[in-house]
Amino acid sequence: MATTPVAAKSGDREKCYGVAKAGKNDCAAGPGTSCAGTSKTDYQGNAWKLVDKGTCTKMETPKGKGSLTPIKR
């Protein structure tokens, strides 16, 4: 039997910009997008994913580290 991980409380998570793969962001990613899964490029600077609090700026991508605010890429 498979188990499903329990989702973390929202207070334990934070928005992390620039770490989502194309189409894998959690919600609105700037002009021309509406919500989840609408980012156009990998590691798009205005697209975010919810990550465990305290881990965002430690995340490394081929385009740089994650950011707690939108970044220009």
PDB file of N, CA, C, O and CB in Angstrom:
ATOM      1  N   MET A   1       0.839  -1.164   0.000  1.00  0.00           N
ATOM      2  CA  MET A   1       0.000   0.000   0.000  1.00  0.00           C
ATOM      3  C   MET A   1       0.898   1.246   0.000  1.00  0.00           C
ATOM      4  O   MET A   1       1.834   1.338   0.794  1.00  0.00           O
ATOM      5  CB  MET A   1      -0.963  -0.012   1.219  1.00  0.00           C
ATOM      6  N   ALA A   2       0.613   2.194  -0.886  1.00  0.00           N
ATOM      7  CA  ALA A   2       1.382   3.432  -0.964  1.00  0.00           C
ATOM      8  C   ALA A   2       0.914   4.397   0.111  1.00  0.00           C
ATOM      9  O   ALA A   2      -0.253   4.395   0.503  1.00  0.00           O
ATOM     10  CB  ALA A   2       1.253   4.074  -2.360  1.00  0.00           C
ATOM     11  N   THR A   3       1.831   5.212   0.576  1.00  0.00           N
ATOM     12  CA  THR A   3       1.460   6.234   1.544  1.00  0.00           C
ATOM     13  C   THR A   3       1.598   7.605   0.902  1.00  0.00           C
ATOM     14  O   THR A   3       2.398   7.804  -0.013  1.00  0.00           O
ATOM     15  CB  THR A   3       2.331   6.135   2.819  1.00  0.00           C
ATOM     16  N   THR A   4       0.819   8.526   1.388  1.00  0.00           N
ATOM     17  CA  THR A   4       0.866   9.894   0.887  1.00  0.00           C
ATOM     18  C   THR A   4       1.448  10.777   1.967  1.00  0.00           C
ATOM     19  O   THR A   4       0.986  10.739   3.108  1.00  0.00           O
ATOM     20  CB  THR A   4      -0.540  10.392   0.459  1.00  0.00           C
ATOM     21  N   PRO A   5       2.467  11.586   1.632  1.00  0.00           N
ATOM     22  CA  PRO A   5       3.033  12.462   2.658  1.00  0.00           C
ATOM     23  C   PRO A   5       2.009  13.496   3.119  1.00  0.00           C
ATOM     24  O   PRO A   5       1.171  13.949   2.340  1.00  0.00           O
ATOM     25  CB  PRO A   5       4.290  13.164   2.128  1.00  0.00           C
ATOM     26  N   VAL A   6       2.089  13.852   4.369  1.00  0.00           N
ATOM     27  CA  VAL A   6       1.192  14.857   4.922  1.00  0.00           C
ATOM     28  C   VAL A   6       1.736  16.227   4.533  1.00  0.00           C
ATOM     29  O   VAL A   6       2.928  16.492   4.686  1.00  0.00           O
ATOM     30  CB  VAL A   6       1.058  14.716   6.481  1.00  0.00           C
ATOM     31  N   ALA A   7       0.863  17.095   4.030  1.00  0.00           N
ATOM     32  CA  ALA A   7       1.287  18.436   3.626  1.00  0.00           C
ATOM     33  C   ALA A   7       1.705  19.245   4.844  1.00  0.00           C
ATOM     34  O   ALA A   7       1.094  19.151   5.909  1.00  0.00           O
ATOM     35  CB  ALA A   7       0.158  19.160   2.865  1.00  0.00           C
ATOM     36  N   ALA A   8       2.739  20.029   4.674  1.00  0.00           N
ATOM     37  CA  ALA A   8       3.200  20.898   5.751  1.00  0.00           C
ATOM     38  C   ALA A   8       2.203  22.037   5.956  1.00  0.00           C
ATOM     39  O   ALA A   8       1.524  22.456   5.018  1.00  0.00           O
ATOM     40  CB  ALA A   8       4.611  21.457   5.442  1.00  0.00           C
ATOM     41  N   LYS A   9       2.123  22.525   7.175  1.00  0.00           N
ATOM     42  CA  LYS A   9       1.267  23.679   7.447  1.00  0.00           C
ATOM     43  C   LYS A   9       1.776  24.856   6.638  1.00  0.00           C
ATOM     44  O   LYS A   9       2.977  24.971   6.394  1.00  0.00           O
ATOM     45  CB  LYS A   9       1.237  24.020   8.970  1.00  0.00           C
ATOM     46  N   SER A  10       0.869  25.736   6.217  1.00  0.00           N
ATOM     47  CA  SER A  10       1.272  26.859   5.377  1.00  0.00           C
ATOM     48  C   SER A  10       2.318  27.735   6.062  1.00  0.00           C
ATOM     49  O   SER A  10       3.125  28.359   5.371  1.00  0.00           O
ATOM     50  CB  SER A  10       0.059  27.696   5.007  1.00  0.00           C
ATOM     51  N   GLY A  11       2.333  27.805   7.379  1.00  0.00           N
ATOM     52  CA  GLY A  11       3.329  28.586   8.098  1.00  0.00           C
ATOM     53  C   GLY A  11       4.723  27.998   8.003  1.00  0.00           C
ATOM     54  O   GLY A  11       5.705  28.674   8.310  1.00  0.00           O
ATOM     55  N   ASP A  12       4.820  26.744   7.581  1.00  0.00           N
ATOM     56  CA  ASP A  12       6.104  26.070   7.450  1.00  0.00           C
ATOM     57  C   ASP A  12       6.654  26.170   6.032  1.00  0.00           C
ATOM     58  O   ASP A  12       7.696  25.589   5.728  1.00  0.00           O
ATOM     59  CB  ASP A  12       5.973  24.615   7.852  1.00  0.00           C
ATOM     60  N   ARG A  13       5.957  26.904   5.160  1.00  0.00           N
ATOM     61  CA  ARG A  13       6.333  26.996   3.748  1.00  0.00           C
ATOM     62  C   ARG A  13       6.477  28.462   3.358  1.00  0.00           C
ATOM     63  O   ARG A  13       5.937  29.348   4.021  1.00  0.00           O
ATOM     64  CB  ARG A  13       5.283  26.289   2.843  1.00  0.00           C
ATOM     65  N   GLU A  14       7.210  28.707   2.278  1.00  0.00           N
ATOM     66  CA  GLU A  14       7.348  30.065   1.767  1.00  0.00           C
ATOM     67  C   GLU A  14       7.457  30.029   0.252  1.00  0.00           C
ATOM     68  O   GLU A  14       7.852  29.018  -0.330  1.00  0.00           O
ATOM     69  CB  GLU A  14       8.577  30.767   2.384  1.00  0.00           C
ATOM     70  N   LYS A  15       7.098  31.155  -0.388  1.00  0.00           N
ATOM     71  CA  LYS A  15       7.223  31.262  -1.839  1.00  0.00           C
ATOM     72  C   LYS A  15       8.696  31.379  -2.187  1.00  0.00           C
ATOM     73  O   LYS A  15       9.435  32.145  -1.568  1.00  0.00           O
ATOM     74  CB  LYS A  15       6.421  32.480  -2.391  1.00  0.00           C
ATOM     75  N   CYS A  16       9.114  30.611  -3.185  1.00  0.00           N
ATOM     76  CA  CYS A  16      10.497  30.661  -3.651  1.00  0.00           C
ATOM     77  C   CYS A  16      10.477  30.903  -5.159  1.00  0.00           C
ATOM     78  O   CYS A  16       9.982  30.072  -5.921  1.00  0.00           O
ATOM     79  CB  CYS A  16      11.273  29.339  -3.296  1.00  0.00           C
ATOM     80  N   TYR A  17      11.012  32.035  -5.580  1.00  0.00           N
ATOM     81  CA  TYR A  17      11.020  32.428  -6.987  1.00  0.00           C
ATOM     82  C   TYR A  17      12.257  31.896  -7.698  1.00  0.00           C
ATOM     83  O   TYR A  17      13.344  31.818  -7.125  1.00  0.00           O
ATOM     84  CB  TYR A  17      10.956  33.950  -7.116  1.00  0.00           C
ATOM     85  N   GLY A  18      12.059  31.531  -8.971  1.00  0.00           N
ATOM     86  CA  GLY A  18      13.181  31.142  -9.815  1.00  0.00           C
ATOM     87  C   GLY A  18      13.630  29.703  -9.696  1.00  0.00           C
ATOM     88  O   GLY A  18      14.703  29.358 -10.191  1.00  0.00           O
ATOM     89  N   VAL A  19      12.840  28.843  -9.052  1.00  0.00           N
ATOM     90  CA  VAL A  19      13.251  27.449  -8.887  1.00  0.00           C
ATOM     91  C   VAL A  19      12.343  26.451  -9.603  1.00  0.00           C
ATOM     92  O   VAL A  19      12.657  25.262  -9.671  1.00  0.00           O
ATOM     93  CB  VAL A  19      13.296  27.112  -7.429  1.00  0.00           C
ATOM     94  N   ALA A  20      11.223  26.928 -10.136  1.00  0.00           N
ATOM     95  CA  ALA A  20      10.257  26.026 -10.780  1.00  0.00           C
ATOM     96  C   ALA A  20      10.651  25.726 -12.225  1.00  0.00           C
ATOM     97  O   ALA A  20      11.137  26.602 -12.941  1.00  0.00           O
ATOM     98  CB  ALA A  20       8.848  26.636 -10.740  1.00  0.00           C
ATOM     99  N   LYS A  21      10.439  24.505 -12.637  1.00  0.00           N
ATOM    100  CA  LYS A  21      10.601  24.131 -14.044  1.00  0.00           C
ATOM    101  C   LYS A  21       9.409  24.685 -14.821  1.00  0.00           C
ATOM    102  O   LYS A  21       8.369  24.982 -14.234  1.00  0.00           O
ATOM    103  CB  LYS A  21      10.714  22.568 -14.216  1.00  0.00           C
ATOM    104  N   ALA A  22       9.555  24.824 -16.127  1.00  0.00           N
ATOM    105  CA  ALA A  22       8.471  25.332 -16.978  1.00  0.00           C
ATOM    106  C   ALA A  22       7.202  24.516 -16.746  1.00  0.00           C
ATOM    107  O   ALA A  22       7.226  23.286 -16.784  1.00  0.00           O
ATOM    108  CB  ALA A  22       8.878  25.285 -18.477  1.00  0.00           C
ATOM    109  N   GLY A  23       6.100  25.212 -16.507  1.00  0.00           N
ATOM    110  CA  GLY A  23       4.817  24.556 -16.304  1.00  0.00           C
ATOM    111  C   GLY A  23       4.632  23.916 -14.943  1.00  0.00           C
ATOM    112  O   GLY A  23       3.626  23.241 -14.721  1.00  0.00           O
ATOM    113  N   LYS A  24       5.569  24.105 -14.024  1.00  0.00           N
ATOM    114  CA  LYS A  24       5.496  23.461 -12.711  1.00  0.00           C
ATOM    115  C   LYS A  24       5.407  24.457 -11.556  1.00  0.00           C
ATOM    116  O   LYS A  24       5.550  24.067 -10.397  1.00  0.00           O
ATOM    117  CB  LYS A  24       6.697  22.577 -12.513  1.00  0.00           C
ATOM    118  N   ASN A  25       5.171  25.745 -11.857  1.00  0.00           N
ATOM    119  CA  ASN A  25       5.050  26.738 -10.789  1.00  0.00           C
ATOM    120  C   ASN A  25       3.747  26.539 -10.014  1.00  0.00           C
ATOM    121  O   ASN A  25       2.817  25.892 -10.497  1.00  0.00           O
ATOM    122  CB  ASN A  25       5.112  28.167 -11.370  1.00  0.00           C
ATOM    123  N   ASP A  26       3.695  27.103  -8.808  1.00  0.00           N
ATOM    124  CA  ASP A  26       2.510  26.927  -7.968  1.00  0.00           C
ATOM    125  C   ASP A  26       1.387  27.898  -8.269  1.00  0.00           C
ATOM    126  O   ASP A  26       0.224  27.512  -8.149  1.00  0.00           O
ATOM    127  CB  ASP A  26       2.889  27.059  -6.542  1.00  0.00           C
ATOM    128  N   CYS A  27       1.662  29.129  -8.652  1.00  0.00           N
ATOM    129  CA  CYS A  27       0.580  30.042  -9.041  1.00  0.00           C
ATOM    130  C   CYS A  27       1.113  31.178  -9.888  1.00  0.00           C
ATOM    131  O   CYS A  27       2.227  31.098 -10.405  1.00  0.00           O
ATOM    132  CB  CYS A  27      -0.130  30.601  -7.803  1.00  0.00           C
ATOM    133  N   ALA A  28       0.326  32.243 -10.038  1.00  0.00           N
ATOM    134  CA  ALA A  28       0.604  33.324 -10.992  1.00  0.00           C
ATOM    135  C   ALA A  28       2.092  33.625 -11.148  1.00  0.00           C
ATOM    136  O   ALA A  28       2.822  33.777 -10.168  1.00  0.00           O
ATOM    137  CB  ALA A  28      -0.112  34.578 -10.560  1.00  0.00           C
ATOM    138  N   ALA A  29       2.514  33.706 -12.394  1.00  0.00           N
ATOM    139  CA  ALA A  29       3.922  33.946 -12.708  1.00  0.00           C
ATOM    140  C   ALA A  29       4.063  35.180 -13.579  1.00  0.00           C
ATOM    141  O   ALA A  29       4.783  35.161 -14.578  1.00  0.00           O
ATOM    142  CB  ALA A  29       4.542  32.726 -13.408  1.00  0.00           C
ATOM    143  N   GLY A  30       3.388  36.240 -13.211  1.00  0.00           N
ATOM    144  CA  GLY A  30       3.525  37.496 -13.927  1.00  0.00           C
ATOM    145  C   GLY A  30       2.600  37.631 -15.111  1.00  0.00           C
ATOM    146  O   GLY A  30       1.702  36.811 -15.303  1.00  0.00           O
ATOM    147  N   PRO A  31       2.820  38.679 -15.922  1.00  0.00           N
ATOM    148  CA  PRO A  31       1.964  38.961 -17.075  1.00  0.00           C
ATOM    149  C   PRO A  31       1.866  37.771 -18.029  1.00  0.00           C
ATOM    150  O   PRO A  31       2.866  37.115 -18.323  1.00  0.00           O
ATOM    151  CB  PRO A  31       2.488  40.175 -17.825  1.00  0.00           C
ATOM    152  N   GLY A  32       0.665  37.504 -18.500  1.00  0.00           N
ATOM    153  CA  GLY A  32       0.461  36.417 -19.449  1.00  0.00           C
ATOM    154  C   GLY A  32       0.251  35.060 -18.811  1.00  0.00           C
ATOM    155  O   GLY A  32       0.069  34.068 -19.517  1.00  0.00           O
ATOM    156  N   THR A  33       0.272  34.998 -17.485  1.00  0.00           N
ATOM    157  CA  THR A  33       0.026  33.732 -16.793  1.00  0.00           C
ATOM    158  C   THR A  33      -1.108  33.944 -15.806  1.00  0.00           C
ATOM    159  O   THR A  33      -1.375  35.071 -15.389  1.00  0.00           O
ATOM    160  CB  THR A  33       1.314  33.214 -16.065  1.00  0.00           C
ATOM    161  N   SER A  34      -1.770  32.869 -15.436  1.00  0.00           N
ATOM    162  CA  SER A  34      -2.890  33.006 -14.527  1.00  0.00           C
ATOM    163  C   SER A  34      -2.672  32.278 -13.216  1.00  0.00           C
ATOM    164  O   SER A  34      -2.883  32.850 -12.147  1.00  0.00           O
ATOM    165  CB  SER A  34      -4.135  32.505 -15.177  1.00  0.00           C
ATOM    166  N   CYS A  35      -2.261  31.046 -13.281  1.00  0.00           N
ATOM    167  CA  CYS A  35      -2.058  30.320 -12.033  1.00  0.00           C
ATOM    168  C   CYS A  35      -1.130  29.132 -12.228  1.00  0.00           C
ATOM    169  O   CYS A  35      -0.285  29.133 -13.123  1.00  0.00           O
ATOM    170  CB  CYS A  35      -3.391  29.852 -11.470  1.00  0.00           C
ATOM    171  N   ALA A  36      -1.289  28.137 -11.401  1.00  0.00           N
ATOM    172  CA  ALA A  36      -0.380  27.001 -11.374  1.00  0.00           C
ATOM    173  C   ALA A  36      -0.126  26.412 -12.752  1.00  0.00           C
ATOM    174  O   ALA A  36      -1.042  26.249 -13.558  1.00  0.00           O
ATOM    175  CB  ALA A  36      -0.921  25.940 -10.469  1.00  0.00           C
ATOM    176  N   GLY A  37       1.132  26.099 -12.999  1.00  0.00           N
ATOM    177  CA  GLY A  37       1.514  25.417 -14.227  1.00  0.00           C
ATOM    178  C   GLY A  37       1.594  26.299 -15.453  1.00  0.00           C
ATOM    179  O   GLY A  37       1.572  25.787 -16.573  1.00  0.00           O
ATOM    180  N   THR A  38       1.688  27.614 -15.280  1.00  0.00           N
ATOM    181  CA  THR A  38       1.673  28.505 -16.440  1.00  0.00           C
ATOM    182  C   THR A  38       3.018  29.155 -16.754  1.00  0.00           C
ATOM    183  O   THR A  38       3.101  29.953 -17.687  1.00  0.00           O
ATOM    184  CB  THR A  38       0.661  29.571 -16.224  1.00  0.00           C
ATOM    185  N   SER A  39       4.065  28.840 -16.007  1.00  0.00           N
ATOM    186  CA  SER A  39       5.368  29.437 -16.327  1.00  0.00           C
ATOM    187  C   SER A  39       5.847  28.899 -17.670  1.00  0.00           C
ATOM    188  O   SER A  39       5.608  27.741 -18.012  1.00  0.00           O
ATOM    189  CB  SER A  39       6.416  29.136 -15.207  1.00  0.00           C
ATOM    190  N   LYS A  40       6.520  29.749 -18.418  1.00  0.00           N
ATOM    191  CA  LYS A  40       6.923  29.417 -19.788  1.00  0.00           C
ATOM    192  C   LYS A  40       8.324  28.823 -19.893  1.00  0.00           C
ATOM    193  O   LYS A  40       8.604  28.066 -20.823  1.00  0.00           O
ATOM    194  CB  LYS A  40       6.847  30.643 -20.642  1.00  0.00           C
ATOM    195  N   THR A  41       9.211  29.156 -18.951  1.00  0.00           N
ATOM    196  CA  THR A  41      10.594  28.683 -19.031  1.00  0.00           C
ATOM    197  C   THR A  41      11.035  28.092 -17.699  1.00  0.00           C
ATOM    198  O   THR A  41      10.469  28.409 -16.652  1.00  0.00           O
ATOM    199  CB  THR A  41      11.536  29.827 -19.442  1.00  0.00           C
ATOM    200  N   ASP A  42      12.036  27.241 -17.743  1.00  0.00           N
ATOM    201  CA  ASP A  42      12.621  26.703 -16.518  1.00  0.00           C
ATOM    202  C   ASP A  42      13.236  27.844 -15.711  1.00  0.00           C
ATOM    203  O   ASP A  42      13.890  28.722 -16.272  1.00  0.00           O
ATOM    204  CB  ASP A  42      13.689  25.616 -16.840  1.00  0.00           C
ATOM    205  N   TYR A  43      13.028  27.830 -14.420  1.00  0.00           N
ATOM    206  CA  TYR A  43      13.624  28.774 -13.470  1.00  0.00           C
ATOM    207  C   TYR A  43      13.246  30.224 -13.761  1.00  0.00           C
ATOM    208  O   TYR A  43      14.033  31.141 -13.525  1.00  0.00           O
ATOM    209  CB  TYR A  43      15.130  28.633 -13.485  1.00  0.00           C
ATOM    210  N   GLN A  44      12.034  30.419 -14.277  1.00  0.00           N
ATOM    211  CA  GLN A  44      11.523  31.760 -14.584  1.00  0.00           C
ATOM    212  C   GLN A  44      11.542  32.606 -13.311  1.00  0.00           C
ATOM    213  O   GLN A  44      11.058  32.166 -12.268  1.00  0.00           O
ATOM    214  CB  GLN A  44      10.076  31.688 -15.180  1.00  0.00           C
ATOM    215  N   GLY A  45      12.088  33.796 -13.387  1.00  0.00           N
ATOM    216  CA  GLY A  45      12.310  34.632 -12.209  1.00  0.00           C
ATOM    217  C   GLY A  45      11.070  35.130 -11.496  1.00  0.00           C
ATOM    218  O   GLY A  45      11.137  35.474 -10.316  1.00  0.00           O
ATOM    219  N   ASN A  46       9.929  35.179 -12.190  1.00  0.00           N
ATOM    220  CA  ASN A  46       8.705  35.647 -11.532  1.00  0.00           C
ATOM    221  C   ASN A  46       7.740  34.502 -11.239  1.00  0.00           C
ATOM    222  O   ASN A  46       6.592  34.741 -10.864  1.00  0.00           O
ATOM    223  CB  ASN A  46       8.014  36.692 -12.397  1.00  0.00           C
ATOM    224  N   ALA A  47       8.190  33.278 -11.405  1.00  0.00           N
ATOM    225  CA  ALA A  47       7.383  32.088 -11.094  1.00  0.00           C
ATOM    226  C   ALA A  47       7.866  31.514  -9.765  1.00  0.00           C
ATOM    227  O   ALA A  47       9.068  31.445  -9.505  1.00  0.00           O
ATOM    228  CB  ALA A  47       7.481  31.010 -12.242  1.00  0.00           C
ATOM    229  N   TRP A  48       6.912  31.102  -8.926  1.00  0.00           N
ATOM    230  CA  TRP A  48       7.309  30.586  -7.621  1.00  0.00           C
ATOM    231  C   TRP A  48       6.722  29.214  -7.324  1.00  0.00           C
ATOM    232  O   TRP A  48       5.742  28.783  -7.932  1.00  0.00           O
ATOM    233  CB  TRP A  48       6.900  31.550  -6.547  1.00  0.00           C
ATOM    234  N   LYS A  49       7.356  28.546  -6.368  1.00  0.00           N
ATOM    235  CA  LYS A  49       6.876  27.283  -5.808  1.00  0.00           C
ATOM    236  C   LYS A  49       6.914  27.439  -4.299  1.00  0.00           C
ATOM    237  O   LYS A  49       7.743  28.175  -3.764  1.00  0.00           O
ATOM    238  CB  LYS A  49       7.745  26.046  -6.291  1.00  0.00           C
ATOM    239  N   LEU A  50       6.018  26.746  -3.616  1.00  0.00           N
ATOM    240  CA  LEU A  50       6.087  26.718  -2.160  1.00  0.00           C
ATOM    241  C   LEU A  50       7.150  25.710  -1.757  1.00  0.00           C
ATOM    242  O   LEU A  50       7.154  24.573  -2.230  1.00  0.00           O
ATOM    243  CB  LEU A  50       4.703  26.361  -1.528  1.00  0.00           C
ATOM    244  N   VAL A  51       8.045  26.129  -0.886  1.00  0.00           N
ATOM    245  CA  VAL A  51       9.122  25.261  -0.402  1.00  0.00           C
ATOM    246  C   VAL A  51       9.170  25.352   1.120  1.00  0.00           C
ATOM    247  O   VAL A  51       8.577  26.255   1.710  1.00  0.00           O
ATOM    248  CB  VAL A  51      10.504  25.660  -1.031  1.00  0.00           C
ATOM    249  N   ASP A  52       9.868  24.429   1.747  1.00  0.00           N
ATOM    250  CA  ASP A  52      10.019  24.469   3.198  1.00  0.00           C
ATOM    251  C   ASP A  52      10.705  25.769   3.606  1.00  0.00           C
ATOM    252  O   ASP A  52      11.687  26.183   2.991  1.00  0.00           O
ATOM    253  CB  ASP A  52      10.825  23.245   3.702  1.00  0.00           C
ATOM    254  N   LYS A  53      10.180  26.406   4.643  1.00  0.00           N
ATOM    255  CA  LYS A  53      10.728  27.673   5.127  1.00  0.00           C
ATOM    256  C   LYS A  53      12.221  27.510   5.439  1.00  0.00           C
ATOM    257  O   LYS A  53      12.640  26.535   6.063  1.00  0.00           O
ATOM    258  CB  LYS A  53       9.955  28.159   6.389  1.00  0.00           C
ATOM    259  N   GLY A  54      13.003  28.484   4.992  1.00  0.00           N
ATOM    260  CA  GLY A  54      14.440  28.474   5.258  1.00  0.00           C
ATOM    261  C   GLY A  54      15.279  27.768   4.207  1.00  0.00           C
ATOM    262  O   GLY A  54      16.506  27.759   4.310  1.00  0.00           O
ATOM    263  N   THR A  55      14.640  27.169   3.186  1.00  0.00           N
ATOM    264  CA  THR A  55      15.411  26.431   2.179  1.00  0.00           C
ATOM    265  C   THR A  55      15.553  27.165   0.853  1.00  0.00           C
ATOM    266  O   THR A  55      16.423  26.819   0.054  1.00  0.00           O
ATOM    267  CB  THR A  55      14.772  25.102   1.933  1.00  0.00           C
ATOM    268  N   CYS A  56      14.722  28.164   0.601  1.00  0.00           N
ATOM    269  CA  CYS A  56      14.666  28.809  -0.714  1.00  0.00           C
ATOM    270  C   CYS A  56      16.017  29.337  -1.184  1.00  0.00           C
ATOM    271  O   CYS A  56      16.488  28.962  -2.258  1.00  0.00           O
ATOM    272  CB  CYS A  56      13.677  29.941  -0.682  1.00  0.00           C
ATOM    273  N   THR A  57      16.634  30.192  -0.400  1.00  0.00           N
ATOM    274  CA  THR A  57      17.863  30.844  -0.856  1.00  0.00           C
ATOM    275  C   THR A  57      19.062  29.902  -0.877  1.00  0.00           C
ATOM    276  O   THR A  57      20.145  30.280  -1.324  1.00  0.00           O
ATOM    277  CB  THR A  57      18.171  32.028   0.027  1.00  0.00           C
ATOM    278  N   LYS A  58      18.869  28.680  -0.396  1.00  0.00           N
ATOM    279  CA  LYS A  58      19.928  27.669  -0.456  1.00  0.00           C
ATOM    280  C   LYS A  58      19.800  26.798  -1.699  1.00  0.00           C
ATOM    281  O   LYS A  58      20.719  26.051  -2.034  1.00  0.00           O
ATOM    282  CB  LYS A  58      19.897  26.795   0.794  1.00  0.00           C
ATOM    283  N   MET A  59      18.650  26.892  -2.390  1.00  0.00           N
ATOM    284  CA  MET A  59      18.409  26.065  -3.574  1.00  0.00           C
ATOM    285  C   MET A  59      19.245  26.568  -4.746  1.00  0.00           C
ATOM    286  O   MET A  59      19.233  27.759  -5.057  1.00  0.00           O
ATOM    287  CB  MET A  59      16.909  26.064  -3.945  1.00  0.00           C
ATOM    288  N   GLU A  60      19.967  25.664  -5.394  1.00  0.00           N
ATOM    289  CA  GLU A  60      20.796  25.995  -6.553  1.00  0.00           C
ATOM    290  C   GLU A  60      20.105  25.511  -7.823  1.00  0.00           C
ATOM    291  O   GLU A  60      19.601  24.389  -7.871  1.00  0.00           O
ATOM    292  CB  GLU A  60      22.211  25.363  -6.424  1.00  0.00           C
ATOM    293  N   THR A  61      20.081  26.355  -8.846  1.00  0.00           N
ATOM    294  CA  THR A  61      19.570  25.968 -10.158  1.00  0.00           C
ATOM    295  C   THR A  61      20.647  26.316 -11.182  1.00  0.00           C
ATOM    296  O   THR A  61      21.606  27.010 -10.843  1.00  0.00           O
ATOM    297  CB  THR A  61      18.199  26.689 -10.489  1.00  0.00           C
ATOM    298  N   PRO A  62      20.515  25.857 -12.416  1.00  0.00           N
ATOM    299  CA  PRO A  62      21.487  26.238 -13.445  1.00  0.00           C
ATOM    300  C   PRO A  62      21.524  27.754 -13.695  1.00  0.00           C
ATOM    301  O   PRO A  62      22.473  28.259 -14.294  1.00  0.00           O
ATOM    302  CB  PRO A  62      21.166  25.516 -14.744  1.00  0.00           C
ATOM    303  N   LYS A  63      20.493  28.479 -13.236  1.00  0.00           N
ATOM    304  CA  LYS A  63      20.442  29.930 -13.451  1.00  0.00           C
ATOM    305  C   LYS A  63      20.704  30.721 -12.172  1.00  0.00           C
ATOM    306  O   LYS A  63      20.556  31.943 -12.171  1.00  0.00           O
ATOM    307  CB  LYS A  63      19.091  30.321 -14.019  1.00  0.00           C
ATOM    308  N   GLY A  64      21.084  30.065 -11.100  1.00  0.00           N
ATOM    309  CA  GLY A  64      21.353  30.752  -9.839  1.00  0.00           C
ATOM    310  C   GLY A  64      20.513  30.204  -8.701  1.00  0.00           C
ATOM    311  O   GLY A  64      19.850  29.176  -8.836  1.00  0.00           O
ATOM    312  N   LYS A  65      20.553  30.904  -7.587  1.00  0.00           N
ATOM    313  CA  LYS A  65      19.829  30.461  -6.391  1.00  0.00           C
ATOM    314  C   LYS A  65      18.385  30.940  -6.393  1.00  0.00           C
ATOM    315  O   LYS A  65      18.019  31.859  -7.126  1.00  0.00           O
ATOM    316  CB  LYS A  65      20.531  30.958  -5.137  1.00  0.00           C
ATOM    317  N   GLY A  66      17.569  30.299  -5.557  1.00  0.00           N
ATOM    318  CA  GLY A  66      16.194  30.720  -5.368  1.00  0.00           C
ATOM    319  C   GLY A  66      16.151  32.053  -4.635  1.00  0.00           C
ATOM    320  O   GLY A  66      17.124  32.445  -3.991  1.00  0.00           O
ATOM    321  N   SER A  67      15.019  32.750  -4.735  1.00  0.00           N
ATOM    322  CA  SER A  67      14.869  34.070  -4.131  1.00  0.00           C
ATOM    323  C   SER A  67      13.498  34.181  -3.460  1.00  0.00           C
ATOM    324  O   SER A  67      12.522  33.589  -3.921  1.00  0.00           O
ATOM    325  CB  SER A  67      15.047  35.184  -5.195  1.00  0.00           C
ATOM    326  N   LEU A  68      13.438  34.938  -2.378  1.00  0.00           N
ATOM    327  CA  LEU A  68      12.172  35.164  -1.683  1.00  0.00           C
ATOM    328  C   LEU A  68      11.345  36.253  -2.359  1.00  0.00           C
ATOM    329  O   LEU A  68      10.194  36.476  -1.982  1.00  0.00           O
ATOM    330  CB  LEU A  68      12.432  35.538  -0.228  1.00  0.00           C
ATOM    331  N   THR A  69      11.913  36.929  -3.348  1.00  0.00           N
ATOM    332  CA  THR A  69      11.210  37.954  -4.125  1.00  0.00           C
ATOM    333  C   THR A  69      11.422  37.662  -5.607  1.00  0.00           C
ATOM    334  O   THR A  69      12.391  36.994  -5.968  1.00  0.00           O
ATOM    335  CB  THR A  69      11.714  39.398  -3.758  1.00  0.00           C
ATOM    336  N   PRO A  70      10.530  38.151  -6.473  1.00  0.00           N
ATOM    337  CA  PRO A  70      10.710  37.926  -7.913  1.00  0.00           C
ATOM    338  C   PRO A  70      12.075  38.449  -8.367  1.00  0.00           C
ATOM    339  O   PRO A  70      12.557  39.470  -7.878  1.00  0.00           O
ATOM    340  CB  PRO A  70       9.576  38.614  -8.719  1.00  0.00           C
ATOM    341  N   ILE A  71      12.683  37.731  -9.307  1.00  0.00           N
ATOM    342  CA  ILE A  71      14.000  38.119  -9.811  1.00  0.00           C
ATOM    343  C   ILE A  71      13.966  38.267 -11.325  1.00  0.00           C
ATOM    344  O   ILE A  71      13.176  37.611 -12.005  1.00  0.00           O
ATOM    345  CB  ILE A  71      15.067  37.088  -9.399  1.00  0.00           C
ATOM    346  N   LYS A  72      14.821  39.126 -11.842  1.00  0.00           N
ATOM    347  CA  LYS A  72      14.883  39.360 -13.282  1.00  0.00           C
ATOM    348  C   LYS A  72      15.850  38.350 -13.891  1.00  0.00           C
ATOM    349  O   LYS A  72      17.015  38.276 -13.501  1.00  0.00           O
ATOM    350  CB  LYS A  72      15.326  40.829 -13.603  1.00  0.00           C
ATOM    351  N   ARG A  73      15.352  37.574 -14.849  1.00  0.00           N
ATOM    352  CA  ARG A  73      16.201  36.589 -15.532  1.00  0.00           C
ATOM    353  C   ARG A  73      15.971  36.666 -17.007  1.00  0.00           C
ATOM    354  O   ARG A  73      16.587  35.920 -17.767  1.00  0.00           O
ATOM    355  CB  ARG A  73      15.930  35.168 -15.029  1.00  0.00           C
TER     356      ARG A  73
END
